[in-house]
């Protein structure tokens, strides 16, 4: 997150025992006030409350583990307040707030009830915010992408995606409509990203396991309701990995997208429908027509690389990502990206 004051907040899941989505996991954050040149020490930021233990995917010992998952931060430009949303054990959702640019945080408040309206679509067992960052629309509304799953307890599929939103600077939240339903040809949409377009519409991009090996895209006038029918975008490859989407500050119709640019292939090296791609070749792409086309792209890291999140402060673009040497921050200007045409 780039705060209204220009501070960078880098946050992630700290997974103590391994790579699994489940286990003893906490959320940690580091803070930079010099555009990412130096950083504060890692700080435990959530869940700072009574432990909520229980890992249904680990029959022995899992009853003592607490999974704090899917952190999302979003800032209100007018008040400067920063809201941190996260989940515990993929079953309960909470928020914490900072009014001093991320230096300190309030006690957590549970907001699981915000997700109840989604039961009209499916009786979910799993909830997850983000991961990544939320956005503020020009109207002042805060929008955060979410996904939910309705298989067995703890299972991450089958799933569907949508948004939650706040019209009071993050004090309270409401559920939007389902943007990405789970249908046979869509492939269980989950981790999603949003950006506001030049005309005020909100674009949502979702991860999927569907045959086309491409990201799903849908649009809404208000970021919450009346989503268009999801469609696959030919330029946005899907290796089955979380991506990031960002509207460029001060650049109407300018969007950035980051993700591993790979697709699954067969033994002959040809694209294989519905096959997972390798998590490598992290690439940043630029669209200057509100996401219709993405003709500009440059590789950030050619080797193993996975989740990423984008931010910008008007001069520099930031890409926080999982790379071969751990979590890294790439900093670059728009000119560097365009020189890769």
N, C-alpha and C positions, 0 to 999 in steps of 0.2 A: 504494500500500500504506500502511495505517495500522499502524505497528509496535506491539508490545506496550507500548512506552513512550510511545506517542502521537505519534511522529514521522511526518511524511508523506514518502513517497518517490515522486516523480513521474518516470516513465521512459518512453522512447519510442524508436522507430527514427529515427535522424538520417540522412535520405536526401540524399546530397551532390548528386546530379546531376539529380534530378527526382522525380516521383511514383511511378515504377515500383516494384513489389515487389522487383525485382532491380536490382543496381547496387552502387556503393560505399556501403555502409550500416554504421553502427555504432550501438550502444546507448548512450544518454546518460541521466543521472539528475540530478535536483535534489532537495534535501533541505530540509524546513522543520520547525522545532521550535516554531513559534508558530501552529499550526493554519492554516498557509497564508498568513499575513500577509506574511511575507518568505521568501526562498528563497536557498539557496546558488547559486553559479555552476554552470553545466552541466559535468558531469564525464563523461568517457569511461569506461564501466564494463566493457564487453565488446566484442570478444573480445581480452583482453590476453594474447596468446600468439602463437606462430608463425602467420603468415597462411596461410589456406586459400583460395586463389583459384580462380575459375572460374565464369563466368556463361554457362550454356548458351543463354540467350535473347539473347545479344549475340555473334554470330560474330566480329566485329572489335573487339578491345579488351577483350572480356569476360573473356578468360583472365587478366587482371590485376586483376579486381575481386573484392572479398570482400563477400558479403551476410551480415550478421549480423542475424538476423530473429527476430521473435516472442518478445520478452522476457516473462517471467512471474516475479513475486515472490510468495513465500509465507513466513509467519513461524510459528515454533513458540512458543506462548504460554508454555510452561514454561521453556524455555532462553533464549528471546529470539533464537535464531539465525534469520537470514533467508537463504533460498535463492533465488538468481536462476537460473532456467532459460532457455536460449535455444538457437537453432539457427544453424548456419552453412551458407549456400548451400542451405538447405532439405534438407540431406542428412545432417548430423551434429548431434547434440545435446550440450550441455554444461551443467554447473552450476558456480556459484561461491557461496561462503558468506561471510556477514558475522556476526561475533559482537560488534560494537560499534555496533549500531543503524544500520548502513548507512554508517558513516564510511570503512571500508576493506573490501576484499574479498580472498578467497583466490585463488590461481591456479586457472584453470578445470580441471575434470575431465570427461573425455568420458563420456557416458552413452548413446551411440547404441544400445548393445546392449539397453537397456531396451525399445526399440521392436520388437525381433525377433519376439516372440510374435504381433504383429499380422499377420505374414506368413501365419499360418494362415488368415486371412481373405482377404487380397489381398497380392500381391507389390509392396509400396509402393516408390515412387521418391522421394517427397517426404514429409518429416516437419515438423511445426510444433507447438510448444507454444502454448497460449492463442490470441491474445494477451489480456492483462488480468492478473488476479490469481488466485492459487490460494486454497484455504481450508483451515482446520483443523477437523475434526469434533470433537464432544464426546468421542469416544473417543481423541483425540490424533492420529488419522491425518491426514496432509496429502494433499490431492487437487488435481490439476492437469488441466484439460481439454486434450486434444490432438486434432489432426486429421492425416490422412495421405492422400496421393493416389497413384494407381497407373496413371497414363497414361504419356506419354513423360517422359523425364528432365527435370525442371524444371517440368513442367506441374502446375497446381493442381487438376486434375480428370481423371477422376472421383475423388471423395473420400469418406471416411467419418470418423467421430469417436468418441472414447472418452475414457478418463482414464488417467493414471498416478498411482501413490500411494506414500507412504512411511509406514512405521510406526516409524521411528527418527529422527524430527525432521529429516528431509531428508538424512540421511547416504547412504542408498541408496534406489533407486526400483524399482518393479515395474509391469508393464503390467496394466491391468484388461481387462475384456471389451469388445468393440465395442458401443457404446451406440447409435450412429446408423449403421446400414449404408447403403450406397448401393443404393437400389432405385428403379425407374422412377417411383413415385409420391412419392418423398421428395426427389429432386433434389439429390443430392450434398452431404450435410451437411458443414460444415467448422467455422468459428470458433464455439466453444462457451463456455458459462459454467455454473458450478455454485453451489449454495447448499444448506445443510442446513436441513431443515424442522423444525417443532416436535416431530414424532414421531421424529426421527432419520433419516428417509429423506433421500436426496440427490436434488435436482432438477437436471437438465441441460437447458439450452436451446441449440439449435443454429441457426446461419444456414443457409439453404437457398435454392435457386432454383426450388422446386416451384410448381406451379400455384396453390395456395391463397393465396400471398402472406402466409403466416403462419409464425411460428417453430415449430420442432419441439420437443417436450418429452418427456422420458423420466425414469424414477425408478429408484433402486436403494437397497437397504437399507444398503449399505456404501460407496457411491460408486465401486465398482469392478466388481461382478459382478451378474449376474441383472437386467439392465436391462429395464424394461417395454417393450412395443412402442411405438415413437415415434408421437406424435400431434400434430396441429397445434392450436395454441391460438388461438381466435378473437379474443382481446383483444390479442394480441401481433403487431402488424403487422410485415411483413418487406419492407423496401425493398432487400434484399440488402446488408446492412451489419452489421458486428459490433455487438453490444449488450453490456450489462453487467447482472449479476444480483447482488444482495446481500441476505443475511439481516440484518435490523435487530438490532443489539446490544440485548439486554434486552427485546426485543419478540417474544414467542412468536407464531408464525404471521405475523410481519410480513416482507414482502419488498419490495425496491425493484428496479426495472427501468429502464434508460435506453437509448434508441435514437432515431434519426430516426423520427418517426411519420408516415410516408408509405407509399404503395403505388403501383405503376405504374398509369397510367391511359391510356385511349385518347383519340382526338381529341375525343370528346364529354365527356371528363372523368370517365368511368365507369371503375371498377376493371377492369384488364385482367389476367386470370390469367397468372401466370408472367412478367410484365413488371417490370423493375427500377423502383423508385421513386427519386425524387430524394433526395439526401443533404442534408436540411434539416429544420427543425422538430424539433430535438433536445428530447426530452420525457422527464421522469422520472415513473414511475408507481408506485403503491403498492397492494399487496395485503395484506389483513389476515386472509386465510384460506388461507395456504400456497400462494398462486398459483392458486387456483381461479378467482377473479375479480380484476379490476384496475380498480376504479371510480374511483380518484383519480389525476389526472394534472395536471402543469403543464409548460409550455414553458420550457426553459432558454434556447434561442436559436432564433428563428423562421427565420432565414436559413440560409445554407449551414452545415452541421454534420454530422459523421460519427461516427467512432469515439469511444467514451467508456468510462470505467471509474469505478465507484462505490466509496466507502469511507465509514466512519463511526467516530466515537470515543465514542459514547454521548451526546454533546451536539449535535455538528454532523454533517451529512451532506456529503460531498464528491463532486463530479462533475468529473473531469478529462476534457476533451473537445477534439476538433478543431472549431474555430469559424471564422467568417469572418476573424477577426483573429489566427489562429494557435492554438496550444495554450493553453487557458484552464482556470481552476479556478473552478467555482461552489461556494459554501458556503451552506448554508441549514439551518434547523431543520425538524423534522417538522411543526410548526404551519404554517409557510409552505406546505409541500406540501399539507396538508389544506385550507388556505383556498382552494385552487383547485378544490374540488369543483364 
